[in-house]
Every structure is written in structure tokens, then in C-alpha cells.
Amino acid sequence: MDEISISILLFLIVIGFLAAFVDAVVGGGGLIAMPALLFTGMSPQMALGTNKLSGTMGSLTSMLSFLKHGQINKRLVFTLFPLAFGGSVLGVLVVQKIPPDILEPIILFLLVVVTIYTLINKNLGSLSTFQRITRKVWLVGALIAVGLGFYDGFLGPGTGSFLLFSFIFLGFNFVEAAGNAKVLNFASNIGGLLTFMYFGTIHYAYGLPMGLAMVAGAYVGANVAIKKGSGYVKVLFIIVTVALIAKNAYDYLM
């Protein structure tokens, strides 16, 4: 796929901005970006690699925005950073050998559980109850970093949402959880990107302009989330998670 279409490029720029806006707040940007990339006629592997390129640019921007506003627990997430990075590299390597279909029913089930739990617990993520980093917190965080880093490299959709929910589970409010999630999401994106670069499955002519649009979308999205607060993030989280459930159910059943 060597020829470049201006109309497709403009389409991807618009989609990139929207995807990054959503992804900066609650994750799930891949739900918007991946179908758009596949629409261009790319192979699934090329679409995954190109999405990693543009997504990495967006996740870096949103991470820096949350960092600037003090919404990230630096001591915790930067120690988990290499674990998410390594997990993602392993995930990309494994997906070259094993089809990701085996994970789809498991992911669908987990998304349903997360959504129901969030709806039942009305005050979930409203206030931060996190106090300090204990050995238990670090061990749970390490499992989250490796596991979701691997999942991001192996399949991807919903990684940001799962990361956000994991940090809420550790006691952070929705805005803090979104900020912490972005650090690990950036780590897994970098790991996946470098591995896709090694395999040569990235369309740079589409991926770089889409990535620049994602930089803008991520900046706007992160700042809106910080200003609007936890209530806004929670509502968007539920909407995106339900959309992920619908898409995964459709893909699995069709």
C-alpha cells in the first residue's frame, strides 16, 4: 500500500483527534482508531503497528498534561514503567505466533464485570483513598503493569480502560487513575511500537499525520478531564466501556 490518498489522510486526521480525546480521558481510543485504519485497506498487522505509532504520540502528550497538573503518583508508576514496557514487547512477539481470537471472550467478560461493578458502586473513584505505597500495592501494580502491557501488545482494545479501573481499585479517584493509567499506557505503547518497527509493519505516511492529530486531541482531552473532574471522567468511562462491550460482542458473535 504505497499510494497516499488525501481524502483518507484527512479522514484519519479527524478520527485521530477524536480517538485521542477519548483515550486521554478514559482509554478506548483504539475502538475509534483501529476501524478507521482498517478502512484504508491496511492489513490488520499494518493497522496495529500504525495505530501504535500514532497512539504513542497521543499517550505521551496526555501523560505530560496529567504530570504537569500533579495528577500522577510518580513514585509508583515510574517503577512500574519498565514492566508495562516489557509486557507489551512480549505481547507483540506472541501475537506473531498465536491468533488473538482466544482472548476475545475473556476480554468481553471482564469488560461486562468492570461496567457492572462501576455502576453498582456509585461512589467508586469519586474520592481518593490511596495513602501510601505498600508491598501489596506494588505487587498488585506489578501484575497490572505486566498483564495489561502484554494485553496491549497482543490485542489492545480497552487497555486504557482496564488500566484506569485498576488504579481506581488501588484507591485513586477517576482523574488520578486516568493520569497514572496514561504513564503505563505510554510504556506499553513504546514497547509495542519498537517491536512493530522491528517487524516493519507501520505505515508512516498515514501514522505520523494521524499521530500529530492525536497530540492535539490528547492535549485537549487531558485538560478537559482535569478541569471537569472525576464525575465527568466516570460518565465517559462507562460510555466507552459499554461501547467496547458492544464491539467485542459483535466481533465475537459474527
C-alpha positions, 0 to 999 in steps of 0.5 A, a space after each residue: 500500500 504505497 499510494 497516499 490518498 488525501 481524502 483518507 489522510 484527512 479522514 484519519 486526521 479527524 478520527 485521530 483527534 477524536 480517538 485521542 480525546 477519548 483515550 486521554 480521558 478514559 482509554 478506548 481510543 483504539 475502538 475509534 482508531 483501529 476501524 478507521 485504519 482498517 478502512 484504508 485497506 491496511 492489513 490488520 498487522 499494518 493497522 496495529 503497528 500504525 495505530 501504535 505509532 500514532 497512539 504513542 504520540 497521543 499517550 505521551 502528550 496526555 501523560 505530560 498534561 496529567 504530570 504537569 497538573 500533579 495528577 500522577 503518583 510518580 513514585 509508583 508508576 515510574 517503577 512500574 514503567 519498565 514492566 508495562 514496557 516489557 509486557 507489551 514487547 512480549 505481547 507483540 512477539 506472541 501475537 506473531 505466533 498465536 491468533 488473538 481470537 482466544 482472548 476475545 471472550 475473556 476480554 468481553 467478560 471482564 469488560 461486562 464485570 468492570 461496567 457492572 461493578 462501576 455502576 453498582 458502586 456509585 461512589 467508586 473513584 469519586 474520592 481518593 483513598 490511596 495513602 501510601 505505597 505498600 508491598 501489596 500495592 506494588 505487587 498488585 501494580 506489578 501484575 497490572 503493569 505486566 498483564 495489561 502491557 502484554 494485553 496491549 501488545 497482543 490485542 489492545 482494545 480497552 487497555 486504557 480502560 482496564 488500566 484506569 479501573 485498576 488504579 481506581 481499585 488501588 484507591 485513586 479517584 477517576 482523574 488520578 487513575 486516568 493520569 497514572 493509567 496514561 504513564 503505563 499506557 505510554 510504556 506499553 505503547 513504546 514497547 509495542 511500537 519498537 517491536 512493530 518497527 522491528 517487524 516493519 509493519 507501520 505505515 508512516 505516511 498515514 501514522 505520523 499525520 494521524 499521530 500529530 492529530 492525536 497530540 492535539 486531541 490528547 492535549 485537549 482531552 487531558 485538560 478537559 478531564 482535569 478541569 471537569 473532574 472525576 464525575 465527568 471522567 466516570 460518565 465517559 468511562 462507562 460510555 466507552 466501556 459499554 461501547 467496547 462491550 458492544 464491539 467485542 460482542 459483535 466481533 465475537 458473535 459474527 
